[in-house]
């Protein structure tokens, strides 16, 4: 049986490609080839990952909505690439080692990938429905600095279509200034299909946001968050966060590993507190 992502590529029929002219046709062909290549590299994804891939209609829907510039198409392609690479990493269950386990069940694991480096995987259950978690992480993205001490600011620089945005994020220095202020420019792709949401991203270049004074320009990706209701209890949400990041600068790996795993644990706690306050206010 053909991989699900390859089926997505095949769904871009000759009829659609024939109607595209110039840049749009070239861009669609390039993206189709890239997704096919990534599908061939995928290693045993689980059922829910396959469902996301099967129901993805990014190319056909967006290319028929409106014409995009060459630069916009490149960002769309980067966002989809981040999504597919992240799903491939999460779909491979082998080689994960436990970094941290918290009393409430939160768990951080890690593994080293030849072409990416060390990646971290957080798995938690949040006592709020998926819509509330999705709204906080996607719709209210720019408010993250209000509740996450690790983040000073998140700013949306550009929106492309319905699912792709370019963001600039300023990260706060860690306690004791062990890791100084970092900033990131990323392309993010948000896909919501049924009861599963995937929020993926990776570092990108954006001419209007050069390196900032006082910050080290770090790079992330591929990275993503997966949101889905807990089986049998839609009032709770299972959150999986794949974190891959290059902090740049001269930092010992032991410090980097400790900082990143702790950052994930802290994020889960701050998110719970934020959602609890939001629900209390709405009531």
C-alpha positions in Angstrom: 0.0 0.0 0.0 1.3 3.5 -0.9 2.3 5.7 2.1 -0.5 8.2 3.0 1.6 11.2 2.2 2.3 9.8 -1.3 -1.4 9.5 -1.8 -1.8 13.2 -0.9 0.8 14.0 -3.6 -1.0 11.8 -6.1 -4.2 13.6 -5.4 -2.8 16.7 -7.1 -4.1 15.6 -10.4 -2.9 16.4 -13.9 -6.0 18.5 -14.4 -5.1 20.8 -11.5 -1.5 21.1 -12.6 -2.5 21.8 -16.2 -4.6 24.7 -15.0 -1.6 26.2 -13.1 0.7 28.5 -15.0 4.3 29.4 -14.5 5.4 29.8 -10.9 2.4 28.1 -9.3 2.9 24.9 -11.4 6.6 24.8 -10.7 5.9 25.3 -7.0 3.3 22.6 -6.8 5.5 20.1 -8.5 8.4 20.9 -6.2 6.3 20.5 -3.1 4.8 17.3 -4.4 8.3 15.8 -5.0 9.4 16.9 -1.5 6.4 15.3 0.2 6.9 12.1 -1.8 10.6 12.0 -0.7 9.7 12.6 2.9 7.0 9.9 2.8 9.6 7.3 1.6 11.8 8.1 4.6 8.9 7.8 7.1 9.4 5.0 9.6 6.2 3.3 10.9 3.9 6.2 11.9 1.1 5.4 14.3 -2.5 5.5 13.3 -3.3 9.0 14.4 -0.3 10.4 12.4 -1.5 8.6 9.3 -4.9 10.1 9.8 -3.4 13.6 9.8 -1.5 12.9 6.6 -4.5 11.3 4.8 -6.7 14.2 5.5 -4.2 16.9 4.6 -5.3 18.9 1.6 -2.9 21.8 1.9 -1.8 21.9 -1.8 -5.0 21.5 -3.6 -7.0 23.9 -1.3 -4.5 26.6 -1.1 -3.4 26.7 -4.7 -7.0 27.0 -5.8 -7.8 29.8 -3.2 -5.4 32.4 -4.5 -2.1 32.8 -6.3 0.9 33.1 -4.0 4.2 34.7 -4.8 7.4 32.7 -5.1 8.4 33.8 -1.6 5.1 32.9 -0.1 5.2 29.5 -1.8 8.6 28.8 -0.3 7.3 29.5 3.2 4.3 27.2 2.7 6.7 24.5 1.5 8.9 25.0 4.6 5.9 24.8 6.9 4.7 21.6 5.3 8.2 20.2 5.4 8.5 20.9 9.2 5.1 19.2 9.7 6.1 16.0 7.7 9.5 15.7 9.3 8.1 16.1 12.8 5.5 13.5 12.2 8.2 11.1 10.9 10.3 11.6 14.0 7.3 11.1 16.4 6.1 8.1 14.4 9.4 6.2 15.1 9.0 4.8 18.6 12.5 3.3 18.8 15.5 4.9 20.6 13.7 7.3 23.0 15.4 7.7 26.4 13.7 9.1 29.5 15.0 12.5 30.6 12.4 13.5 33.2 9.3 12.1 34.8 7.1 14.3 37.0 4.8 13.1 39.8 1.7 14.2 37.8 2.7 12.0 34.9 4.4 14.6 32.6 7.3 12.9 30.8 10.2 14.2 28.7 12.1 11.8 26.5 15.0 12.4 24.0 16.8 10.8 21.2 19.7 11.7 18.9 19.0 11.8 15.1 21.9 11.8 12.6 20.5 14.7 10.5 18.9 16.8 13.2 20.8 16.3 16.5 19.2 15.8 19.9 15.4 16.2 20.0 13.1 16.2 23.1 9.6 14.9 23.3 7.1 16.0 26.0 3.9 14.1 26.7 1.3 15.6 29.1 -2.4 15.6 29.8 -4.1 18.9 30.3 -7.4 19.1 32.1 -9.0 21.3 29.5 -10.8 20.5 26.2 -8.9 20.6 22.9 -10.6 23.8 21.8 -9.4 25.7 24.8 -5.8 24.5 24.4 -5.8 25.1 20.6 -7.2 28.6 21.1 -4.5 29.5 23.6 -1.6 28.1 21.5 -2.8 29.3 18.0 -5.4 32.0 18.2 -3.8 33.7 21.2 -0.2 33.0 20.2 1.0 36.6 20.6 -0.1 36.6 24.2 2.3 33.8 25.2 4.7 36.2 26.8 2.0 37.1 29.4 2.0 33.6 31.0 5.2 31.8 29.9 8.2 33.3 31.7 10.5 31.6 29.2 9.1 33.9 26.4 9.4 37.6 26.4 7.4 38.2 23.2 5.8 36.5 20.2 5.0 38.6 17.2 3.3 37.5 14.0 5.3 39.1 11.1 3.2 37.8 8.2 0.2 35.5 7.6 0.1 33.4 4.4 -3.2 31.8 3.6 -5.2 30.2 6.4 -2.6 28.0 8.0 0.9 29.5 7.7 2.5 32.4 9.6 6.0 33.8 10.0 6.8 34.7 13.6 9.5 36.4 15.7 10.0 35.1 19.2 12.1 36.6 21.9 13.1 34.1 24.6 14.1 35.3 28.1 17.4 34.5 29.6 17.5 31.5 32.0 17.9 32.0 35.7 21.4 33.0 36.5 21.8 34.0 32.9 23.2 30.5 32.1 21.7 30.9 28.7 21.4 34.5 27.6 18.5 36.0 25.6 17.8 34.3 22.3 15.4 35.1 19.5 13.9 33.1 16.7 12.4 33.7 13.3 10.1 30.8 12.4 7.6 29.6 9.8 4.7 27.9 11.5 2.0 25.6 10.0 -1.2 24.9 11.9 -3.3 22.0 10.7 -6.6 21.0 12.3 -8.3 17.8 11.0 -11.2 16.4 13.0 -10.1 15.7 16.5 -6.3 16.0 15.9 -4.3 19.2 15.6 -0.7 19.6 14.5 1.2 22.8 15.1 4.6 22.6 13.3 7.4 25.0 12.7 11.1 25.5 11.8 13.6 28.3 11.5 13.4 30.5 8.4 14.9 33.7 7.0 12.8 36.9 6.9 14.4 40.0 5.4 12.3 42.4 7.5 13.6 40.8 10.8 17.4 40.9 10.8 19.4 39.8 13.9 18.5 41.9 16.9 21.0 43.7 19.2 21.3 42.0 22.6 19.9 38.6 21.3 21.6 35.6 19.8 19.7 34.4 16.7 18.9 30.7 17.5 17.2 28.2 15.3 14.5 25.7 15.9 13.0 22.8 14.0 11.6 20.7 13.0 9.4 21.1 16.0 5.7 20.5 16.5 2.9 20.1 19.0 0.2 17.4 18.6 -3.2 18.0 20.3 -5.9 15.4 20.6 -8.7 14.6 23.1 -7.9 11.9 25.7 -9.7 8.7 24.7 -12.9 8.5 26.6 -12.7 11.9 28.1 -13.0 14.9 25.7 -12.7 17.3 28.7 -8.9 16.5 28.7 -6.3 17.0 26.0 -3.2 14.9 25.3 -0.3 17.2 24.3 2.9 15.9 22.7 5.6 18.5 22.0 8.6 17.7 19.8 11.4 20.2 20.5 14.4 20.5 18.3 16.5 23.6 18.8 20.0 25.0 18.2 20.7 27.7 20.8 23.9 28.7 19.1 26.8 30.2 21.1 29.3 28.3 23.2 27.2 26.2 25.6 28.1 22.8 27.0 25.7 20.0 25.9 25.0 19.0 29.5 23.6 22.5 30.2 21.7 22.6 26.9 20.0 19.3 27.6 19.1 20.3 31.2 17.7 23.6 30.1 15.6 22.3 27.2 14.0 19.4 29.2 13.2 21.7 32.1 11.8 24.3 29.7 9.3 21.7 28.4 8.2 20.7 31.9 7.8 24.3 33.0 5.8 25.1 29.8 3.2 22.4 30.7 2.8 23.9 34.2 2.5 27.4 33.0 0.0 26.4 30.3 -2.2 24.7 32.9 -2.2 27.7 35.1 -3.0 30.0 32.1 -6.0 27.8 31.0 -7.3 27.5 34.6 -7.3 31.3 35.0 -8.9 31.8 31.6 -11.7 29.3 32.4 -12.2 31.0 35.8 -12.6 34.4 34.2 -15.0 33.2 31.6 -17.2 31.6 34.2 
